[in-house]
């Protein structure tokens, strides 16, 4: 709590890097997606949400920064292979670069 009694929300970090700076989250290929909802049901962190579009329910990535860095379990849950994540190797390079730049700041 702050001095004035308001809640202060600290930004989530991953290895001391602000989570919002790490490009790790799922992408949905809607040409493959059949809107089965398995991704929405699988992820308990609220990354996905259903929205209504043209009278149909469609999963969307609502909270990308809720996705745990390097977790890609929803990729395997999708029966159509419509979900993908960035390369873990490339993401690790980005995280390491951000950590180094923070140390020099």
C-alpha positions as CSV (number, residue, x, y, z in Angstrom):
1,X,0.0,0.0,0.0
2,X,1.1,3.5,-0.7
3,X,1.1,6.3,1.9
4,X,-2.3,7.5,0.8
5,X,-3.8,4.0,1.3
6,X,-4.1,3.1,-2.4
7,X,-2.9,-0.3,-3.6
8,X,0.4,-0.3,-5.5
9,X,0.7,-3.0,-8.1
10,X,4.3,-4.0,-8.8
11,X,5.1,-5.2,-12.3
12,X,5.8,-8.8,-12.7
13,X,9.4,-9.7,-13.5
14,X,11.2,-12.7,-15.0
15,X,14.9,-12.9,-14.0
16,X,14.7,-9.2,-12.9
17,X,13.4,-8.2,-16.4
18,X,9.9,-6.5,-16.5
19,X,7.5,-9.2,-17.9
20,X,6.0,-6.6,-20.3
21,X,9.3,-6.3,-22.1
22,X,9.6,-10.0,-22.9
23,X,8.0,-11.0,-26.2
24,X,6.7,-14.4,-25.0
25,X,3.0,-15.1,-25.6
26,X,0.9,-17.4,-27.7
27,X,-0.3,-16.5,-31.2
28,X,-3.5,-18.1,-32.7
29,X,-3.6,-19.0,-36.3
30,X,-7.3,-18.4,-37.1
31,X,-7.1,-20.3,-40.4
32,X,-6.6,-23.4,-38.3
33,X,-8.6,-22.6,-35.1
34,X,-12.0,-24.3,-34.7
35,X,-12.9,-22.4,-31.5
36,X,-13.0,-25.6,-29.4
37,X,-11.9,-23.6,-26.3
38,X,-9.3,-26.1,-25.2
39,X,-6.7,-23.3,-24.9
40,X,-9.1,-21.2,-22.8
41,X,-9.8,-24.1,-20.5
42,X,-6.2,-25.2,-20.2
43,X,-4.6,-21.9,-19.2
44,X,-5.6,-21.0,-15.7
45,X,-3.7,-17.7,-15.8
46,X,-6.3,-15.9,-18.0
47,X,-4.1,-15.6,-21.0
48,X,-7.1,-16.5,-23.3
49,X,-10.6,-15.4,-23.3
50,X,-13.6,-16.0,-25.5
51,X,-15.1,-13.0,-27.4
52,X,-18.1,-13.0,-29.6
53,X,-17.5,-12.1,-33.2
54,X,-20.1,-12.4,-35.9
55,X,-22.4,-14.3,-33.6
56,X,-19.7,-16.9,-32.8
57,X,-17.4,-17.4,-29.8
58,X,-13.7,-17.0,-30.7
59,X,-10.7,-17.4,-28.4
60,X,-8.3,-14.5,-28.2
61,X,-5.0,-13.8,-26.4
62,X,-6.5,-11.3,-23.9
63,X,-3.6,-11.1,-21.3
64,X,-0.4,-11.9,-23.1
65,X,1.8,-10.9,-20.2
66,X,0.1,-13.5,-18.0
67,X,1.7,-16.2,-20.0
68,X,4.6,-17.8,-18.1
69,X,7.8,-17.3,-20.0
70,X,8.8,-20.5,-21.7
71,X,5.5,-22.2,-21.0
72,X,3.9,-23.5,-24.2
73,X,1.7,-26.2,-22.9
74,X,-1.3,-24.8,-24.8
75,X,0.4,-25.5,-28.1
76,X,0.1,-29.2,-27.5
77,X,-3.5,-29.0,-26.1
78,X,-4.7,-27.4,-29.4
79,X,-6.0,-30.3,-31.6
80,X,-5.6,-28.2,-34.7
81,X,-2.1,-26.9,-34.1
82,X,-3.4,-23.3,-34.2
83,X,-1.3,-22.1,-31.3
84,X,2.3,-21.2,-31.4
85,X,4.9,-19.3,-29.3
86,X,8.1,-17.6,-30.2
87,X,11.4,-19.5,-30.3
88,X,12.7,-20.3,-26.8
89,X,16.2,-19.7,-28.0
90,X,15.5,-16.3,-29.4
91,X,13.5,-15.3,-26.3
92,X,16.4,-16.3,-24.1
93,X,18.6,-14.0,-26.2
94,X,16.2,-11.1,-25.7
95,X,16.0,-11.8,-21.9
96,X,19.8,-11.9,-21.6
97,X,20.2,-8.6,-23.6
98,X,17.6,-6.9,-21.4
99,X,19.3,-8.1,-18.2
100,X,22.7,-6.8,-19.5
101,X,21.2,-3.4,-20.5
102,X,19.6,-3.1,-17.0
103,X,22.9,-3.7,-15.3
104,X,24.5,-0.9,-17.3
105,X,21.6,1.5,-16.7
